[in-house]
Amino acid sequence: MTDGNIVERGQEVFVTIAGLSNTYASYVTTYEEYQAQRYEAASCIFGPHALDAYIQEFSRLARDLVSGVTSESTVTPPDLTDEQIQLITEPRFDRLPLGVKFGDVVTDKDVKSTYTAGQVAQVTFHAANPRNNQRVQGSYVSVEKQLDLKDGNGITLYKTVAYDGDWSTKFDWRAGPEDPLDLGVSKQSIATISWEIDSTVEEGTYRICYHGDHKVAVKATMVPFIGCSSDFTVTAAAGKK
C-alpha cells in the first residue's frame, strides 16, 4: 500500500476481510483464464475485464477511505433477481417418523454425559432440508455453555460459544430413501452435529443445539424450530489444570 502511495510510510494499517455482501458477483478470473472458459471463467458474468475493473475501483475506494474523500458513485446496476433462472428444483415438504418432532434427538444418538479436551461431542437430530433457510446471517449450529444464571421465569441461561462457521464444529445433513415409491428421494432427514473440544474450552456444562426450518406441505410455508442435546460436562484432560 505504501508503494502505491495509498498510505504514508510508517502509517499503521488494519486489513479487514469481509465475507458476505448483499448479493454475489459470481467468479472473477484473470483475462488469460477467461479465454479458456472452464468452470470459473465461464461463470465470470461481467466479462474478461472484470478483474481489472475490480482492481481499478477498489484501489480508488481505498485511496478515498485513507484520505477521507467522499467516493463518487455511478448509476446503481439494475436488480435482476426476479429474472434469474433457477435450475435447481425447490426442496419439497419435510416429514418425520411417527412420534417425533423436528429437532428431536434421534434415539441412541445423543451426546455422552462427559467429555475431556481432545474428544469430539456428537449428536444427531431429526432434521429438515437446510435449503429451506440457508441462514446466511445465522447458523445451523450453536454450542452453548450453561451459565450460573436464571431468567425471570427461573429458566437456566446459556451462552453461545461456537457456531457452524467455527473450525471446531461440523454440520452433516443426510436424507435417506425410506420410501421405495419415492424414487430414492426422501422427505425424511437427519442432521449430525460434531464439536471438537480443544484445550482452550473451559470446564463446565454444555449443550449442542440445531436450528432449522421445515416446510409445511399444505401451505408451503417455513416453520422454524430448535432442538438441543442433553447437557454434558467438559472436564480437563489429563495433565491440564
C-alpha positions as CSV (number, residue, x, y, z in Angstrom):
1,M,0.0,0.0,0.0
2,T,2.9,2.3,0.6
3,D,4.4,1.5,-2.8
4,G,1.0,2.6,-4.3
5,N,1.1,5.9,-2.3
6,I,-2.2,4.9,-0.7
7,V,-0.8,5.5,2.9
8,E,2.2,7.2,4.2
9,R,5.2,5.1,5.1
10,G,5.1,4.0,8.7
11,Q,1.3,4.6,9.0
12,E,-0.5,1.7,10.8
13,V,-2.8,-0.2,8.5
14,F,-5.6,-2.6,9.5
15,V,-6.9,-5.1,6.9
16,T,-10.4,-6.5,7.2
17,I,-11.6,-9.5,5.2
18,A,-15.3,-9.0,4.6
19,G,-17.2,-12.1,3.5
20,L,-20.9,-12.0,2.6
21,S,-22.4,-8.9,0.9
22,N,-25.9,-8.1,-0.2
23,T,-25.6,-10.2,-3.3
24,Y,-22.9,-12.0,-5.2
25,A,-20.8,-11.3,-8.3
26,S,-20.0,-14.9,-9.2
27,Y,-16.5,-15.8,-10.1
28,V,-13.7,-13.3,-11.0
29,T,-10.8,-14.6,-13.1
30,T,-7.8,-13.2,-14.9
31,Y,-8.1,-12.1,-18.6
32,E,-6.0,-15.1,-19.6
33,E,-8.0,-17.6,-17.7
34,Y,-11.2,-16.2,-19.1
35,Q,-10.2,-17.2,-22.6
36,A,-10.2,-20.9,-21.6
37,Q,-13.9,-20.7,-20.5
38,R,-13.6,-23.5,-18.0
39,Y,-15.9,-23.7,-15.0
40,E,-14.8,-20.5,-13.1
41,A,-14.1,-18.4,-16.2
42,A,-17.5,-19.5,-17.8
43,S,-19.2,-18.2,-14.6
44,C,-17.5,-14.8,-14.7
45,I,-20.6,-12.9,-15.6
46,F,-19.1,-9.5,-16.1
47,G,-16.7,-10.4,-18.9
48,P,-13.0,-10.8,-19.5
49,H,-12.0,-7.4,-17.9
50,A,-13.9,-7.9,-14.6
51,L,-10.8,-8.4,-12.6
52,D,-9.1,-5.2,-13.9
53,A,-12.4,-3.3,-13.2
54,Y,-12.4,-4.6,-9.6
55,I,-8.7,-3.6,-9.1
56,Q,-9.4,-0.1,-10.6
57,E,-12.4,0.6,-8.4
58,F,-11.2,-1.0,-5.2
59,S,-7.9,1.0,-5.5
60,R,-10.0,4.2,-5.9
61,L,-12.1,3.4,-2.9
62,A,-9.1,2.5,-0.8
63,R,-7.5,5.9,-1.6
64,D,-10.7,7.7,-0.8
65,L,-11.0,5.9,2.5
66,V,-7.5,6.7,3.6
67,S,-7.7,10.3,2.5
68,G,-11.2,10.9,3.8
69,V,-12.6,11.8,0.4
70,T,-16.2,11.1,-0.4
71,S,-16.3,8.5,-3.2
72,E,-18.2,9.2,-6.3
73,S,-21.0,6.7,-7.2
74,T,-22.2,5.8,-10.6
75,V,-25.7,4.6,-11.6
76,T,-26.7,1.5,-9.5
77,P,-26.9,-1.7,-11.6
78,P,-30.5,-3.0,-12.1
79,D,-31.8,-5.7,-9.7
80,L,-32.3,-8.7,-11.9
81,T,-33.1,-11.1,-9.1
82,D,-36.6,-11.9,-10.5
83,E,-35.2,-12.6,-13.9
84,Q,-32.6,-15.2,-12.8
85,I,-33.2,-18.8,-14.0
86,Q,-33.3,-21.4,-11.2
87,L,-32.0,-24.7,-12.4
88,I,-32.2,-26.5,-9.0
89,T,-35.7,-27.6,-8.0
90,E,-37.1,-26.2,-4.8
91,P,-37.0,-28.5,-1.7
92,R,-40.2,-30.5,-1.2
93,F,-42.0,-30.6,2.1
94,D,-40.3,-32.3,5.1
95,R,-41.7,-35.1,7.1
96,L,-40.8,-37.2,10.1
97,P,-41.2,-40.7,11.5
98,L,-44.2,-41.2,13.8
99,G,-43.9,-39.9,17.3
100,V,-41.1,-37.4,17.0
101,K,-40.8,-33.6,16.2
102,F,-38.3,-31.7,14.1
103,G,-35.2,-31.0,16.2
104,D,-35.7,-34.1,18.5
105,V,-32.6,-36.1,19.1
106,V,-32.5,-39.4,17.3
107,T,-32.8,-42.4,19.7
108,D,-29.4,-43.6,20.9
109,K,-27.7,-40.7,19.1
110,D,-27.4,-38.2,21.9
111,V,-24.2,-36.9,23.4
112,K,-22.3,-38.7,26.2
113,S,-22.6,-37.3,29.7
114,T,-18.9,-36.3,30.0
115,Y,-16.0,-35.2,27.7
116,T,-12.4,-34.1,28.1
117,A,-10.3,-31.8,26.0
118,G,-9.3,-33.6,22.8
119,Q,-12.6,-35.5,22.4
120,V,-15.4,-34.9,20.0
121,A,-19.0,-34.4,21.2
122,Q,-21.6,-35.6,18.6
123,V,-25.4,-35.6,18.4
124,T,-27.9,-36.5,15.7
125,F,-31.3,-34.7,15.2
126,H,-34.4,-35.4,13.2
127,A,-33.9,-32.7,10.6
128,A,-35.4,-30.7,7.7
129,N,-33.8,-29.7,4.4
130,P,-31.2,-26.9,5.1
131,R,-32.1,-25.3,1.8
132,N,-35.4,-24.2,3.3
133,N,-33.4,-21.4,5.0
134,Q,-29.7,-21.2,4.4
135,R,-29.3,-18.9,7.4
136,V,-26.8,-16.6,5.6
137,Q,-26.6,-14.3,8.6
138,G,-27.3,-17.0,11.1
139,S,-26.2,-20.6,11.9
140,Y,-27.5,-24.1,11.8
141,V,-25.4,-24.9,14.9
142,S,-24.9,-23.4,18.4
143,V,-22.7,-24.8,21.1
144,E,-23.9,-23.3,24.3
145,K,-22.3,-23.1,27.8
146,Q,-24.5,-23.2,30.8
147,L,-24.3,-20.0,33.0
148,D,-24.9,-19.8,36.7
149,L,-27.8,-17.5,36.0
150,K,-31.6,-17.8,35.5
151,D,-34.1,-15.6,33.8
152,G,-37.2,-14.1,35.4
153,N,-39.0,-17.4,34.9
154,G,-36.4,-19.4,36.6
155,I,-35.0,-20.9,33.4
156,T,-31.3,-21.6,33.2
157,L,-29.4,-19.3,30.8
158,Y,-26.8,-20.4,28.3
159,K,-24.0,-18.5,26.3
160,T,-23.2,-19.5,22.7
161,V,-19.5,-20.3,22.4
162,A,-19.4,-21.8,18.8
163,Y,-21.4,-21.7,15.6
164,D,-21.3,-23.6,12.3
165,G,-18.7,-21.2,11.0
166,D,-16.1,-22.3,13.6
167,W,-13.4,-24.8,12.8
168,S,-14.4,-26.8,15.8
169,T,-17.9,-27.6,14.5
170,K,-19.2,-29.8,11.7
171,F,-22.8,-30.0,10.3
172,D,-23.7,-33.1,8.3
173,W,-27.1,-33.3,6.8
174,R,-28.4,-36.5,5.1
175,A,-31.7,-37.7,3.5
176,G,-32.4,-41.4,3.1
177,P,-34.8,-43.3,0.7
178,E,-37.1,-44.6,3.4
179,D,-39.9,-44.9,0.9
180,P,-39.2,-47.2,-2.1
181,L,-42.0,-45.4,-4.1
182,D,-40.4,-42.1,-3.6
183,L,-37.8,-42.6,-6.4
184,G,-35.0,-42.7,-4.0
185,V,-35.6,-39.1,-2.8
186,S,-36.5,-38.8,0.9
187,K,-38.5,-36.2,2.7
188,Q,-37.1,-37.5,6.0
189,S,-33.6,-36.5,7.0
190,I,-31.2,-36.3,9.9
191,A,-28.5,-33.8,10.9
192,T,-25.4,-34.7,12.8
193,I,-23.5,-32.0,14.6
194,S,-20.0,-32.6,15.9
195,W,-17.9,-30.3,18.2
196,E,-14.2,-30.8,18.6
197,I,-13.3,-29.9,22.2
198,D,-9.8,-28.4,22.2
199,S,-7.6,-27.4,25.1
200,T,-9.0,-23.8,25.1
201,V,-12.5,-24.9,26.0
202,E,-13.4,-24.0,29.6
203,E,-14.6,-26.7,32.0
204,G,-18.4,-26.6,32.6
205,T,-21.7,-27.8,31.4
206,Y,-22.6,-27.5,27.7
207,R,-25.2,-28.5,25.1
208,I,-25.3,-28.6,21.3
209,C,-28.3,-27.1,19.5
210,Y,-29.6,-27.4,16.0
211,H,-31.5,-24.6,14.3
212,G,-33.6,-25.4,11.2
213,D,-36.8,-24.6,9.3
214,H,-39.2,-27.3,8.0
215,K,-41.6,-26.8,5.0
216,V,-45.3,-27.5,5.6
217,A,-46.8,-29.3,2.7
218,V,-50.3,-27.8,2.8
219,K,-49.3,-24.2,2.8
220,A,-45.7,-24.5,1.6
221,T,-44.7,-22.2,4.5
222,M,-41.5,-22.4,6.5
223,V,-41.7,-23.1,10.2
224,P,-38.5,-22.5,12.3
225,F,-37.5,-25.0,15.1
226,I,-34.7,-25.5,17.5
227,G,-33.6,-28.8,19.1
228,C,-30.9,-29.3,21.7
229,S,-28.9,-32.2,23.0
230,S,-28.8,-33.3,26.6
231,D,-26.5,-31.3,28.9
232,F,-22.9,-32.7,29.2
233,T,-19.9,-31.7,31.1
234,V,-16.4,-30.9,29.8
235,T,-13.6,-31.6,32.2
236,A,-9.8,-31.0,31.9
237,A,-7.7,-33.5,30.0
238,A,-5.1,-35.5,32.0
239,G,-2.3,-33.1,33.0
240,K,-4.3,-30.0,32.3
241,K,-5.1,-27.6,35.1
